[in-house]
Amino acid sequence: MEPPAIRIEGVDLSLGTGAARVHILKNVSLQISRGEAVGLVGPSGSGKSTLLMVMAGLERAGQGRVLIAGEEISTLDEDTLAKFRGRSIGIVFQSFHLIPTMTALENVAVPLELAGRSDAFERARAELASVGLGERLDHYPAQLSGGEQQRVALARALASDPAVLLADEPTGNLDEATGNEIMDLLFAKHVERGSTLVIVTHDPALARRCGRIVRMHSGVVEVTPAKAEARAGRA
């Protein structure tokens, strides 16, 4: 039996020191199967974005285990973790996180170059074309709309063909129509490539597009089937 795409076991995480120390994640355990789409929801401050960053290896848990595609990333050193993340994890942020002095093509290609891909620019061109930006390769972020910038960010996340795709409020800076277009594209790519998708969102309609909803409250995870969550949202 192949391992799950994501396995979180007994993860605790606190930030700050002394009286300012905040216990953000509290003995969190969660398993996500390969190819699954999961919506991670909960009120502000519930720990959902922090949990996503732990999955990405961008936050280190104080205790517990984090396994991605069978690899225990919680024990990797920073260099090894960065290489693993570059191969296996794609991340889309609310604020795009594009480098303003690089073109769309460079924003997608440079991370591939740093990961040692000899075909970095060829791959970047193909990925940008696949998200509808084949004619915008030489444009800088400031010359692109918000929706186009998020398409660049999505192309960058997908370019290494990662097993796991993580998205943190990917429509938060977009109007409703543009956000819907981005999510249609994100879900289409998820299905097309068979990747595992985890989306942090405040939008119940977006969460209900996922096969399962994971709800967080005060740093604790409660798992609810998507159909039950959908009925609750309509109540």
C-alpha positions, 0 to 999 in steps of 0.5 A: 500500500502506498503511503498517503500524500500527507501525514501529520502526527501529533504536531504541536507548534508555539511561536513567541517567547515568555508571556507573548508565547502563543500555542498555535497548533495543538497535537494535530494529526491529519492524513490526506490521501494521494489525489485528494482535494481538501479544503482547510477552513476555520476562523481567523487565528484557528491555525489553518495557514500555519498548518499549511506552512508546516505541510510545506516545511516553511514552519517547523513543528515543536514536536510531532511528525510531518510526512509528505509523499512518504518522506519525513520532512520534519527531520530534514536539514534546511538544504535537503528540505529546500530541494525536496520542496522544489521537487515535490511541493507547489505553493500558491499564496494569496499575495502572489509572491512574485519577484517584481524585477523578473518577467513572468517567464523568469519568475517561473523559470528561475526556481527550476534553474535553482533546482538544477533543471536544464530545461527550466525556461522551456518548461516555464514557457510551456507552463505559462502557456497552459495557464493562458499566459503564452503571450505575456512571458516578457511582462513584469508583475506590475504590467499584469492584472491580479488574476494574471499574477496569480496565474504566473504564481500557479504556473510556478507552483505547477512547473516542477510537477509536484505531488502536493499542491498547497494554496493559501487563500488563493483568491483572497486578493481577487474579485469574485469573477477572477477568483472563480476563473483561478479556482476553475484552473486550479481544480482543472490542473489538480484533476489533470495531473492527479496531484494532492490539493490542499486549499486554505479558504474562508469561502464556504463555496470554494471549500465545498468544491473539495472532496473533503473539508477539514475544519480547524478551531483554536489550533485543533483539527476536526474532520468533517465529510464534505457533504455534511459540511455542505448541508451545514453551510445551507442551514 
